[in-house]
Amino acid sequence: MSSIKSKNVSREDKNAIIGGVLYLVATPIGNLSDMSERALKVLREVDFIAAEDTRNTGKLLSYFGISKSMVSYFEHNKRERGEIILARLKNGESCALLTDAGTPAISDPGEDLVRLCAENDVTVTSIPGCCAVVNALALSALSTGRFCFEGFLSTNKNERSSRLNEIKNDRRTTIFYEAPHKLKKTLEDIFEAFGDRKISLCRELTKLNEEIIRTTISGAISYYVENEPRGEYVLVVEGCDEQTVAESSFWAQMSLAEHTQHYIDTGMKKMDAIKAVAKDRNLPKSEVYKEINS
């Protein structure tokens, strides 16, 4: 089991760059002032950098006066380059992994490199920083206690529709990424699957033209009839309400007794069936028990 040991050392020593470690370095999503002191130290001191796009990372490094050896690592070369990066790490070199913006391995091929390192007992650590998902959620004015992140929806019509229908009854706040040229169609598809709900459309986060539009899905569709989408979007959608979940559930038209019998027929003991019914309907077990035994 690999780990980075913590000892009674100075602050500087705690931030020392260690050979054989993969550093996931979060980078700004729009405002270069968001780059942390620790992230810059890592970029200056690692042996090499694995970048989603070496041109973009080159501009970032140049801005901060850093010159460093780079290898490209992206969706279409991740298998081959992953093995090369792993070999260098096992040989004692340190590497920083960067995506174009935000936190590596989040909706990003970096997750495969992290998995590869974990499977080969190579230590991975993360230098925290910007993440568009968390930024948008915090700004959404929607529930933040429980949420799920869906990333980009599939461009395949059937897969896209199937996925939206799978998650439409999720009561958690749901977050999507979307490009401007696909936004209108995505809003229409979400409306078709989810119905009308609150939504926050967060675009150009941390940039000069940052904009948060808090409206409904139907309101967003209407807005973009007159206004052309611009910039990258994070869509934060309200979770399904309890009443809608209940109405769309298999047991919606069943009595408590019928609902309980359904579970008994599947092989459950009576008390286990009562517990399942209570959970489905968000009711106290005592209420279900009293009703079916009255």
C-alpha positions as CSV (number, residue, x, y, z in Angstrom):
1,M,0.0,0.0,0.0
2,S,1.5,3.3,-1.1
3,S,1.3,6.5,1.0
4,I,3.0,9.8,1.7
5,K,4.1,9.7,5.4
6,S,3.4,12.7,7.6
7,K,6.1,13.4,10.2
8,N,7.1,16.2,12.6
9,V,8.7,18.3,9.9
10,S,8.7,21.9,8.9
11,R,6.1,23.4,6.6
12,E,8.6,23.5,3.7
13,D,9.5,19.8,4.2
14,K,5.8,18.9,4.2
15,N,5.5,20.4,0.8
16,A,8.7,18.7,-0.5
17,I,8.3,17.0,-3.9
18,I,8.8,13.3,-3.7
19,G,10.1,11.0,-6.5
20,G,7.8,8.3,-7.7
21,V,4.6,10.3,-6.9
22,L,1.9,11.5,-9.3
23,Y,0.6,15.0,-8.4
24,L,-2.8,15.9,-9.6
25,V,-2.6,19.7,-10.0
26,A,-5.8,21.8,-10.2
27,T,-5.4,24.8,-12.5
28,P,-7.6,27.9,-13.0
29,I,-10.8,27.6,-14.9
30,G,-10.7,31.2,-16.1
31,N,-8.9,33.5,-13.6
32,L,-5.1,32.9,-13.4
33,S,-5.1,34.5,-9.9
34,D,-6.7,31.3,-8.6
35,M,-3.4,29.4,-9.1
36,S,-2.2,28.4,-5.7
37,E,1.3,28.8,-4.3
38,R,1.6,25.1,-3.6
39,A,0.5,24.2,-7.2
40,L,3.2,26.5,-8.6
41,K,5.8,24.9,-6.3
42,V,4.9,21.5,-7.6
43,L,5.0,22.6,-11.2
44,R,8.4,24.1,-10.7
45,E,9.9,21.1,-8.9
46,V,8.5,17.9,-10.5
47,D,10.6,16.1,-13.0
48,F,8.0,16.3,-15.8
49,I,4.4,17.3,-16.5
50,A,1.7,15.2,-18.2
51,A,-0.7,17.6,-19.9
52,E,-4.1,17.3,-21.7
53,D,-2.9,19.9,-24.2
54,T,0.8,20.8,-24.1
55,R,0.1,24.1,-25.9
56,N,-2.4,25.3,-23.3
57,T,-0.2,24.1,-20.4
58,G,2.8,25.7,-22.1
59,K,1.0,29.1,-22.0
60,L,0.1,28.6,-18.3
61,L,3.7,27.7,-17.5
62,S,5.0,30.7,-19.5
63,Y,2.7,33.1,-17.6
64,F,4.3,32.0,-14.3
65,G,7.8,31.8,-15.7
66,I,8.1,28.0,-15.5
67,S,10.0,25.9,-18.0
68,K,9.4,22.1,-17.7
69,S,9.6,19.0,-19.8
70,M,6.1,17.9,-20.9
71,V,4.3,14.8,-22.4
72,S,0.8,14.9,-23.8
73,Y,-1.8,12.7,-22.1
74,F,-5.3,12.9,-23.4
75,E,-8.3,10.7,-24.3
76,H,-6.9,9.2,-27.6
77,N,-3.4,8.4,-26.3
78,K,-4.1,7.6,-22.7
79,R,-3.4,3.9,-22.9
80,E,0.0,4.2,-24.5
81,R,1.1,7.3,-22.6
82,G,-0.3,6.0,-19.3
83,E,2.2,3.1,-19.5
84,I,5.1,5.4,-20.3
85,I,4.2,7.8,-17.4
86,L,3.8,4.8,-15.1
87,A,7.2,3.5,-16.0
88,R,8.9,6.8,-15.3
89,L,7.1,7.1,-12.0
90,K,8.2,3.6,-11.0
91,N,11.7,4.6,-12.0
92,G,11.6,7.3,-9.3
93,E,10.6,10.4,-11.3
94,S,7.9,12.8,-10.1
95,C,5.1,13.9,-12.4
96,A,2.3,16.6,-12.3
97,L,-0.8,15.8,-14.2
98,L,-2.8,18.8,-15.6
99,T,-6.0,19.1,-17.5
100,D,-6.7,22.2,-19.5
101,A,-8.7,23.8,-16.7
102,G,-9.9,22.6,-13.3
103,T,-9.1,19.4,-11.4
104,P,-7.5,16.5,-13.2
105,A,-9.4,13.1,-13.2
106,I,-12.8,14.8,-12.8
107,S,-14.8,14.0,-16.1
108,D,-11.3,13.7,-17.5
109,P,-9.0,10.8,-18.8
110,G,-6.8,11.5,-15.8
111,E,-9.0,9.0,-13.9
112,D,-7.5,6.2,-15.9
113,L,-4.0,7.3,-15.0
114,V,-4.9,7.4,-11.3
115,R,-6.4,3.9,-11.5
116,L,-3.3,2.6,-13.3
117,C,-1.1,4.1,-10.6
118,A,-3.3,2.6,-7.8
119,E,-3.2,-0.8,-9.4
120,N,0.6,-0.6,-9.5
121,D,1.1,0.7,-6.0
122,V,2.3,4.1,-7.2
123,T,1.4,7.0,-4.9
124,V,-1.0,9.7,-6.1
125,T,-1.7,12.9,-4.3
126,S,-3.9,15.9,-5.2
127,I,-3.1,19.6,-5.1
128,P,-6.6,21.1,-4.5
129,G,-8.0,24.0,-6.4
130,C,-10.6,25.0,-9.0
131,C,-13.4,22.7,-9.9
132,A,-16.2,24.0,-12.0
133,V,-18.7,21.4,-10.6
134,V,-18.3,22.7,-7.0
135,N,-18.1,26.3,-8.1
136,A,-21.4,26.1,-9.9
137,L,-23.1,24.1,-7.2
138,A,-22.1,26.7,-4.6
139,L,-23.5,29.5,-6.8
140,S,-26.7,27.8,-7.8
141,A,-28.9,28.7,-4.8
142,L,-30.2,25.1,-5.0
143,S,-29.8,22.3,-2.5
144,T,-26.1,21.5,-2.0
145,G,-26.4,18.8,0.7
146,R,-26.7,15.9,-1.8
147,F,-25.8,16.1,-5.4
148,C,-24.7,14.0,-8.4
149,F,-22.5,14.9,-11.3
150,E,-23.3,13.6,-14.8
151,G,-20.6,15.5,-16.8
152,F,-21.4,15.7,-20.5
153,L,-24.4,13.8,-21.7
154,S,-23.9,11.3,-24.6
155,T,-24.3,12.7,-28.1
156,N,-26.1,9.5,-29.1
157,K,-29.8,10.3,-29.0
158,N,-30.9,6.9,-27.6
159,E,-28.2,6.8,-24.9
160,R,-28.9,10.4,-24.0
161,S,-32.6,9.8,-23.6
162,S,-32.1,6.5,-21.7
163,R,-29.7,8.2,-19.2
164,L,-32.0,11.1,-18.5
165,N,-34.9,8.8,-17.9
166,E,-32.7,6.7,-15.5
167,I,-32.0,9.8,-13.3
168,K,-35.2,11.8,-13.7
169,N,-36.5,10.6,-10.3
170,D,-33.3,11.3,-8.4
171,R,-34.0,13.7,-5.6
172,R,-30.4,15.0,-5.5
173,T,-29.4,18.2,-7.3
174,T,-27.9,17.1,-10.7
175,I,-25.0,18.8,-12.5
176,F,-24.2,18.7,-16.2
177,Y,-21.5,20.2,-18.3
178,E,-22.5,21.5,-21.8
179,A,-20.9,23.3,-24.7
180,P,-22.7,26.5,-26.1
181,H,-23.6,25.0,-29.5
182,K,-25.4,22.0,-27.8
183,L,-27.1,23.9,-24.9
184,K,-30.5,24.5,-26.5
185,K,-31.0,20.9,-27.5
186,T,-29.8,19.7,-24.1
187,L,-32.3,22.0,-22.3
188,E,-35.1,20.6,-24.4
189,D,-34.0,17.0,-23.7
190,I,-33.8,17.7,-20.0
191,F,-37.2,19.3,-20.0
192,E,-38.7,16.4,-21.9
193,A,-37.3,13.9,-19.3
194,F,-37.5,15.9,-16.1
195,G,-40.4,18.3,-16.7
196,D,-40.1,21.8,-15.4
197,R,-37.8,22.5,-12.5
198,K,-35.5,25.1,-11.2
199,I,-32.1,25.4,-12.9
200,S,-29.0,27.5,-12.6
201,L,-27.0,28.0,-15.7
202,C,-23.4,29.0,-14.8
203,R,-21.2,30.1,-17.7
204,E,-17.7,31.5,-18.0
205,L,-17.1,30.8,-14.3
206,T,-14.3,33.0,-12.7
207,K,-13.9,34.9,-16.0
208,L,-14.7,38.5,-16.8
209,N,-18.1,37.6,-18.3
210,E,-19.1,35.2,-15.5
211,E,-22.9,34.9,-15.5
212,I,-25.3,32.9,-13.3
213,I,-28.9,32.6,-14.6
214,R,-31.3,31.2,-12.0
215,T,-34.6,30.3,-13.6
216,T,-36.7,27.2,-14.6
217,I,-35.9,24.8,-17.4
218,S,-38.8,26.2,-19.5
219,G,-37.6,29.8,-18.7
220,A,-34.1,28.9,-19.9
221,I,-35.4,27.4,-23.1
222,S,-37.4,30.7,-23.8
223,Y,-34.4,32.8,-22.9
224,Y,-32.1,31.1,-25.4
225,V,-34.6,31.6,-28.2
226,E,-33.7,35.3,-28.1
227,N,-30.1,35.0,-26.7
228,E,-27.4,32.9,-28.3
229,P,-25.5,30.7,-25.8
230,R,-21.9,31.8,-25.3
231,G,-19.1,30.2,-23.3
232,E,-18.9,26.9,-21.5
233,Y,-21.8,26.0,-19.2
234,V,-22.4,24.1,-16.0
235,L,-26.1,23.3,-15.6
236,V,-27.3,22.7,-12.0
237,V,-30.8,21.2,-11.9
238,E,-33.1,20.9,-9.0
239,G,-33.7,17.3,-7.8
240,C,-37.1,15.6,-8.2
241,D,-39.6,16.4,-5.5
242,E,-41.0,13.8,-3.2
243,Q,-44.5,13.9,-4.6
244,T,-43.3,13.4,-8.2
245,V,-41.2,10.4,-7.1
246,A,-44.1,8.9,-5.4
247,E,-46.5,9.4,-8.4
248,S,-44.0,7.8,-10.8
249,S,-43.2,4.8,-8.6
250,F,-44.4,1.3,-9.2
251,W,-46.4,1.3,-6.0
252,A,-48.1,4.7,-6.6
253,Q,-51.6,3.1,-7.2
254,M,-51.1,0.4,-4.5
255,S,-52.6,0.5,-1.0
256,L,-50.1,0.0,1.9
257,A,-51.4,-3.6,2.2
258,E,-50.9,-4.3,-1.5
259,H,-47.5,-2.6,-1.4
260,T,-46.4,-4.8,1.5
261,Q,-47.8,-7.9,-0.1
262,H,-45.8,-7.1,-3.2
263,Y,-42.6,-7.5,-1.2
264,I,-43.8,-10.6,0.6
265,D,-44.5,-12.2,-2.8
266,T,-40.8,-11.6,-3.7
267,G,-39.8,-13.7,-0.7
268,M,-39.4,-11.1,2.0
269,K,-40.5,-11.7,5.6
270,K,-43.4,-9.6,6.7
271,M,-41.4,-7.2,8.9
272,D,-38.7,-6.8,6.2
273,A,-41.5,-6.0,3.7
274,I,-42.9,-3.4,6.1
275,K,-39.5,-1.8,6.4
276,A,-39.2,-1.7,2.6
277,V,-42.6,-0.1,2.2
278,A,-41.8,2.5,4.9
279,K,-38.6,3.4,3.1
280,D,-40.3,3.7,-0.3
281,R,-43.0,6.0,1.0
282,N,-40.8,7.8,3.6
283,L,-43.2,6.8,6.4
284,P,-42.6,5.6,9.9
285,K,-42.5,1.8,10.1
286,S,-45.1,2.0,12.9
287,E,-47.6,3.7,10.6
288,V,-47.3,1.0,8.0
289,Y,-47.5,-1.8,10.5
290,K,-50.6,-0.2,12.1
291,E,-52.3,0.3,8.8
292,I,-51.9,-3.3,7.4
293,N,-52.7,-4.9,10.8
294,S,-55.9,-2.8,11.5
